[in-house]
Amino acid sequence: MPFKPTLPAMLAVFLCAACTPPMLADRSAPMQGPTAPKPYPPPPETRATPIATRVIDLSGSCKRTEEDGFREDALVKVSRNAVQTLKWKLWVSRKGSCQFDLEDFKQVQQTPHIELHAIDGSACKLMVWQDPRRVTLAHARCEKHCTPGIYEQAWPVLFDPKSGACAEIR
């Protein structure tokens, strides 16, 4: 009796073939032929641009209070990408604050941006970088330096690179 494929049998064979990886004679050898398709790159407007390496010399002091109650008081001195002074406290309205002092950090990187790591073994790091309009002092994974529950609302501080005062946010 000749074999007569049925629709369910053909569908099962097709699905098994589509899910089975190709067999290689030598699994240690690289795969020949086409490989998995590469993902499309993101559109140009969403690609991150690298931080330009700049020599940062800043004697900055930014003290201000926003209308919504957010405040910052930051004092930083950087000479040729070496942080000499850093004392920064920010308040998230009346909910709490974050505080960063140079004595609690060790500088581990100078270019393309300055990076300081907390010496307490936490993952907290502070970063300083400059673009043409401002010098940014930012934090990452520093919840331990803040009042519980406010960290997600704690923003970086921006300095005017010429005057050292608070930069305008535009």
Backbone as CSV, one residue per row, in Angstrom:
resi,resn,N_x,N_y,N_z,CA_x,CA_y,CA_z,C_x,C_y,C_z
1,MET,0.847,-1.156,0.000,0.000,0.000,0.000,0.902,1.232,0.000
2,PRO,0.733,2.172,-0.935,1.568,3.358,-1.017,1.235,4.329,0.122
3,PHE,2.299,5.070,0.546,2.131,6.048,1.620,1.435,7.285,1.068
4,LYS,0.372,7.709,1.734,-0.366,8.891,1.323,-0.331,9.874,2.499
5,PRO,0.510,10.967,2.374,0.601,11.906,3.490,-0.711,12.640,3.728
6,THR,-1.024,12.794,4.985,-2.217,13.551,5.359,-1.771,14.949,5.799
7,LEU,-2.694,15.867,5.822,-2.381,17.237,6.211,-1.789,17.299,7.617
8,PRO,-2.350,16.633,8.635,-1.750,16.681,9.969,-0.328,16.116,9.979
9,ALA,-0.064,15.044,9.204,1.272,14.456,9.178,2.265,15.422,8.531
10,MET,1.876,16.091,7.440,2.759,17.043,6.768,3.043,18.245,7.672
11,LEU,2.024,18.711,8.384,2.195,19.839,9.292,3.159,19.487,10.425
12,ALA,3.059,18.284,10.966,3.948,17.844,12.038,5.388,17.781,11.548
13,VAL,5.613,17.249,10.337,6.966,17.168,9.779,7.522,18.575,9.557
14,PHE,6.706,19.471,9.025,7.140,20.840,8.760,7.525,21.550,10.059
15,LEU,6.688,21.426,11.101,6.971,22.087,12.374,8.221,21.525,13.031
16,CYS,8.409,20.216,12.957,9.618,19.624,13.543,10.868,20.110,12.807
17,ALA,10.792,20.199,11.505,11.938,20.650,10.713,12.259,22.114,11.018
18,ALA,11.245,22.916,11.225,11.471,24.340,11.502,12.076,24.567,12.879
19,CYS,11.814,23.682,13.823,12.295,23.865,15.195,13.619,23.185,15.470
20,THR,14.065,22.314,14.595,15.280,21.550,14.815,16.487,22.328,14.319
21,PRO,17.515,22.506,15.168,18.699,23.225,14.703,19.454,22.386,13.687
22,PRO,20.176,23.029,12.770,20.919,22.256,11.774,22.021,21.450,12.459
23,MET,22.291,20.270,11.982,23.324,19.408,12.542,24.646,19.733,11.882
24,LEU,25.686,19.742,12.662,27.028,19.970,12.148,27.826,18.691,12.309
25,ALA,28.642,18.394,11.338,29.478,17.204,11.415,30.474,17.367,12.568
26,ASP,31.070,18.531,12.675,32.034,18.811,13.731,31.530,20.014,14.511
27,ARG,31.022,19.796,15.714,30.425,20.884,16.483,31.456,21.905,16.954
28,SER,32.731,21.575,16.929,33.739,22.540,17.336,34.094,23.491,16.204
29,ALA,33.747,23.124,14.982,34.038,23.989,13.831,32.963,25.045,13.708
30,PRO,33.315,26.231,13.219,32.288,27.271,13.056,31.261,26.865,12.014
31,MET,30.043,27.335,12.212,28.943,27.022,11.300,29.207,27.650,9.934
32,GLN,28.990,26.913,8.905,29.153,27.399,7.543,27.811,27.889,7.015
33,GLY,27.828,28.745,6.059,26.598,29.222,5.441,26.018,30.369,6.233
34,PRO,24.778,30.687,5.932,24.176,31.844,6.591,23.990,31.587,8.085
35,THR,24.202,32.616,8.853,24.000,32.530,10.300,22.715,33.260,10.658
36,ALA,22.442,33.305,11.929,21.218,33.979,12.372,21.244,35.436,11.914
37,PRO,20.097,35.955,11.509,20.079,37.348,11.054,20.463,38.284,12.188
38,LYS,21.181,39.324,11.832,21.578,40.332,12.811,20.427,41.301,13.002
39,PRO,20.240,41.769,14.248,19.150,42.729,14.469,19.468,44.044,13.759
40,TYR,18.421,44.720,13.377,18.603,46.021,12.739,19.165,47.001,13.759
41,PRO,20.075,47.893,13.342,20.554,48.895,14.300,19.436,49.867,14.628
42,PRO,19.483,50.452,15.826,18.436,51.420,16.165,18.530,52.631,15.242
43,PRO,17.444,53.354,15.088,17.498,54.557,14.262,18.533,55.525,14.817
44,PRO,19.127,56.351,13.964,20.200,57.242,14.416,19.845,58.109,15.608
45,GLU,18.618,58.555,15.727,18.263,59.455,16.817,18.233,58.755,18.175
46,THR,18.242,57.402,18.227,18.219,56.708,19.511,19.574,56.119,19.867
47,ARG,20.550,56.208,19.004,21.881,55.689,19.307,22.579,56.596,20.315
48,ALA,23.203,55.973,21.295,23.960,56.746,22.278,25.277,57.174,21.656
49,THR,25.634,58.411,21.869,26.922,58.877,21.372,27.917,58.799,22.511
50,PRO,29.153,58.425,22.204,30.138,58.323,23.273,30.467,59.687,23.871
51,ILE,30.880,59.672,25.104,31.271,60.903,25.772,32.623,61.324,25.220
52,ALA,32.699,62.557,24.786,33.969,63.074,24.270,34.945,63.251,25.429
53,THR,36.189,62.880,25.181,37.213,63.065,26.204,37.563,64.540,26.284
54,ARG,37.410,65.124,27.443,37.731,66.538,27.672,38.516,66.657,28.962
55,VAL,39.385,67.637,28.991,40.067,67.962,30.235,39.113,68.855,31.021
56,ILE,38.741,68.401,32.200,37.796,69.144,33.032,38.566,69.866,34.128
57,ASP,38.414,71.178,34.128,38.918,72.042,35.193,37.717,72.841,35.663
58,LEU,37.281,72.598,36.876,36.061,73.239,37.357,36.181,73.531,38.840
59,SER,35.832,74.739,39.203,35.646,75.092,40.589,34.178,75.474,40.677
60,GLY,33.344,74.499,41.031,31.906,74.686,40.938,31.206,74.748,42.276
61,SER,30.189,75.604,42.305,29.329,75.709,43.469,27.916,75.957,42.957
62,CYS,27.029,75.017,43.213,25.643,75.139,42.756,24.739,74.959,43.962
63,LYS,24.029,76.023,44.284,23.096,76.021,45.416,21.810,76.639,44.910
64,ARG,20.740,75.843,44.825,19.464,76.406,44.382,18.301,75.568,44.885
65,THR,17.132,76.231,44.878,15.878,75.590,45.261,14.887,75.807,44.134
66,GLU,14.278,74.735,43.686,13.275,74.805,42.618,11.901,75.108,43.227
67,GLU,10.980,75.517,42.390,9.621,75.841,42.858,8.921,74.654,43.499
68,ASP,9.234,73.433,43.034,8.572,72.239,43.563,9.231,71.701,44.832
69,GLY,10.209,72.442,45.381,10.838,72.046,46.634,12.117,71.240,46.477
70,PHE,12.464,70.873,45.268,13.720,70.160,45.061,14.866,71.149,45.275
71,ARG,15.905,70.700,45.982,17.045,71.573,46.265,18.333,70.827,46.007
72,GLU,19.390,71.615,45.797,20.710,71.024,45.695,21.731,71.996,46.252
73,ASP,22.757,71.423,46.830,23.873,72.190,47.364,25.111,71.366,47.025
74,ALA,25.820,71.780,45.982,26.951,70.999,45.489,28.189,71.868,45.385
75,LEU,29.268,71.340,45.892,30.560,71.998,45.813,31.520,70.966,45.218
76,VAL,32.150,71.325,44.105,33.070,70.388,43.459,34.252,71.154,42.885
77,LYS,35.425,70.571,43.057,36.619,71.142,42.444,37.335,70.013,41.714
78,VAL,37.556,70.241,40.411,38.231,69.265,39.564,39.380,69.979,38.878
79,SER,40.559,69.385,38.951,41.722,69.955,38.291,42.325,68.893,37.376
80,ARG,42.298,69.176,36.077,42.817,68.253,35.060,42.281,66.833,35.271
81,ASN,40.956,66.737,35.442,40.200,65.485,35.588,40.455,64.743,36.902
82,ALA,41.086,65.385,37.858,41.268,64.790,39.179,40.355,65.531,40.156
83,VAL,39.472,64.798,40.803,38.529,65.408,41.744,39.273,65.709,43.044
84,GLN,39.254,66.976,43.442,39.940,67.404,44.660,38.964,67.682,45.794
85,THR,37.769,68.159,45.446,36.728,68.456,46.437,35.399,67.987,45.871
86,LEU,34.595,67.347,46.717,33.245,66.980,46.310,32.398,66.876,47.566
87,LYS,31.405,67.727,47.651,30.435,67.702,48.745,29.103,68.052,48.101
88,TRP,28.169,67.103,48.097,26.926,67.271,47.356,25.771,66.711,48.163
89,LYS,24.781,67.563,48.369,23.546,67.113,49.008,22.394,67.596,48.151
90,LEU,21.441,66.716,47.939,20.246,67.084,47.189,19.025,66.633,47.958
91,TRP,17.975,67.423,47.851,16.727,67.139,48.551,15.631,66.918,47.529
92,VAL,14.861,65.866,47.731,13.720,65.563,46.875,12.489,66.089,47.589
93,SER,12.152,67.339,47.261,11.052,68.041,47.910,11.238,67.919,49.421
94,ARG,10.199,67.557,50.130,10.332,67.377,51.587,10.331,65.899,51.965
95,LYS,10.553,65.058,50.966,10.499,63.613,51.186,11.791,63.039,51.741
96,GLY,12.915,63.674,51.452,14.198,63.142,51.914,15.344,63.701,51.101
97,SER,16.540,63.139,51.312,17.731,63.680,50.665,18.738,62.582,50.343
98,CYS,19.736,62.972,49.550,20.891,62.130,49.243,22.121,62.960,49.560
99,GLN,23.178,62.285,50.012,24.393,63.018,50.348,25.612,62.239,49.867
100,PHE,26.558,62.991,49.260,27.778,62.410,48.715,28.964,63.267,49.149
101,ASP,29.979,62.642,49.724,31.195,63.329,50.156,32.397,62.595,49.576
102,LEU,33.387,63.336,49.112,34.564,62.756,48.482,35.240,61.718,49.368
103,GLU,35.249,61.941,50.674,35.914,61.004,51.585,35.318,59.598,51.542
104,ASP,34.105,59.458,51.010,33.440,58.156,50.916,33.647,57.480,49.561
105,PHE,34.455,58.094,48.697,34.644,57.608,47.326,36.117,57.562,46.956
106,LYS,36.417,56.756,45.963,37.767,56.676,45.402,37.647,56.876,43.896
107,GLN,38.455,57.783,43.345,38.415,58.018,41.904,39.088,56.841,41.209
108,VAL,38.390,56.253,40.228,38.910,55.080,39.526,39.119,55.329,38.032
109,GLN,38.653,56.467,37.543,38.737,56.734,36.104,38.781,58.240,35.874
110,GLN,39.587,58.647,34.861,39.670,60.068,34.512,39.116,60.370,33.129
111,THR,39.178,59.437,32.202,38.672,59.673,30.850,37.944,58.430,30.350
112,PRO,37.008,58.519,29.428,36.479,59.734,28.810,35.599,60.541,29.755
113,HIS,35.252,59.958,30.914,34.550,60.708,31.956,35.182,60.334,33.288
114,ILE,34.985,61.170,34.266,35.504,60.916,35.604,34.542,59.966,36.308
115,GLU,35.101,59.003,37.008,34.259,58.059,37.731,34.847,57.802,39.108
116,LEU,33.977,57.839,40.109,34.358,57.559,41.487,33.475,56.430,41.999
117,HIS,34.065,55.487,42.731,33.310,54.382,43.314,33.280,54.528,44.828
118,ALA,32.158,54.163,45.414,32.019,54.201,46.872,32.994,53.208,47.496
119,ILE,33.652,53.604,48.570,34.627,52.726,49.218,33.968,51.736,50.179
120,ASP,32.644,51.855,50.368,31.945,50.944,51.272,31.602,49.603,50.629
121,GLY,32.022,49.400,49.369,31.757,48.133,48.700,30.411,48.074,47.998
122,SER,29.613,49.115,48.137,28.338,49.140,47.418,28.629,49.418,45.944
123,ALA,27.646,49.338,45.129,27.823,49.575,43.692,27.697,51.054,43.330
124,CYS,27.594,51.926,44.308,27.402,53.354,44.062,28.589,53.940,43.321
125,LYS,28.279,54.718,42.301,29.343,55.440,41.599,28.864,56.824,41.219
126,LEU,29.809,57.748,41.228,29.572,59.115,40.795,30.333,59.323,39.500
127,MET,29.746,60.083,38.592,30.376,60.338,37.304,30.332,61.827,37.005
128,VAL,31.393,62.325,36.380,31.471,63.721,35.972,31.880,63.729,34.508
129,TRP,31.137,64.474,33.691,31.519,64.638,32.293,31.137,66.032,31.828
130,GLN,31.734,66.438,30.731,31.491,67.779,30.210,31.065,67.711,28.759
131,ASP,30.057,68.496,28.432,29.700,68.733,27.037,29.871,70.237,26.826
132,PRO,29.658,70.744,25.633,29.923,72.170,25.412,29.143,73.125,26.318
133,ARG,27.950,72.711,26.794,27.114,73.639,27.570,27.204,73.488,29.074
134,ARG,27.655,72.322,29.566,27.628,72.122,31.014,28.539,70.971,31.443
135,VAL,28.806,70.959,32.741,29.494,69.844,33.387,28.438,69.150,34.240
136,THR,28.318,67.843,34.097,27.306,67.074,34.820,27.966,66.239,35.905
137,LEU,27.387,66.284,37.096,27.768,65.408,38.197,26.554,64.521,38.458
138,ALA,26.716,63.226,38.197,25.591,62.298,38.294,25.952,61.126,39.200
139,HIS,24.950,60.367,39.586,25.123,59.205,40.446,24.439,58.006,39.821
140,ALA,24.871,56.814,40.199,24.234,55.577,39.730,24.315,54.534,40.843
141,ARG,23.205,53.842,41.077,23.097,52.777,42.085,23.524,53.248,43.483
142,CYS,23.064,54.423,43.866,23.486,55.025,45.142,22.349,55.112,46.153
143,GLU,21.446,54.166,46.136,20.307,54.194,47.047,20.727,54.280,48.509
144,LYS,21.859,53.674,48.859,22.330,53.669,50.260,22.705,55.062,50.749
145,HIS,22.924,55.995,49.838,23.298,57.359,50.222,22.077,58.269,50.336
146,CYS,20.877,57.686,50.199,19.638,58.479,50.175,18.635,57.986,51.205
147,THR,17.722,58.876,51.535,16.571,58.511,52.350,15.789,57.438,51.582
148,PRO,15.344,56.357,52.231,14.604,55.313,51.515,13.390,55.861,50.747
149,GLY,13.205,55.355,49.543,12.035,55.677,48.741,12.143,56.891,47.841
150,ILE,13.256,57.595,47.836,13.343,58.811,47.012,14.355,58.715,45.873
151,TYR,15.157,57.661,45.852,16.294,57.621,44.933,15.903,57.837,43.473
152,GLU,14.810,57.273,43.044,14.402,57.396,41.633,14.098,58.841,41.235
153,GLN,13.906,59.710,42.190,13.611,61.113,41.898,14.819,62.025,42.095
154,ALA,15.974,61.456,42.432,17.185,62.240,42.674,17.925,62.462,41.358
155,TRP,18.000,63.712,40.943,18.571,64.060,39.646,20.023,64.489,39.772
156,PRO,20.757,64.510,38.647,22.138,65.018,38.676,22.164,66.530,38.864
157,VAL,23.344,67.057,39.142,23.534,68.498,39.254,24.350,68.944,38.037
158,LEU,24.008,70.122,37.515,24.639,70.644,36.304,25.346,71.956,36.618
159,PHE,26.585,72.076,36.158,27.386,73.275,36.379,27.679,73.962,35.050
160,ASP,27.743,75.280,35.088,28.203,76.047,33.934,29.726,75.890,33.896
161,PRO,30.302,75.411,32.781,31.746,75.161,32.762,32.596,76.429,32.852
162,LYS,32.041,77.588,32.493,32.806,78.838,32.546,32.765,79.480,33.924
163,SER,31.569,79.581,34.501,31.437,80.283,35.786,31.510,79.350,36.996
164,GLY,31.182,78.078,36.803,31.136,77.135,37.926,29.818,77.183,38.681
165,ALA,28.931,78.097,38.336,27.619,78.212,38.979,26.676,77.133,38.431
166,CYS,25.473,77.074,38.965,24.468,76.132,38.462,24.203,76.443,36.984
167,ALA,24.152,75.408,36.180,23.843,75.587,34.762,22.339,75.692,34.601
168,GLU,21.926,76.431,33.606,20.512,76.528,33.291,20.064,75.241,32.613
169,ILE,18.887,74.782,32.945,18.334,73.553,32.367,17.448,73.978,31.201
170,ARG,17.926,73.760,30.009,17.148,74.098,28.806,17.217,72.995,27.819
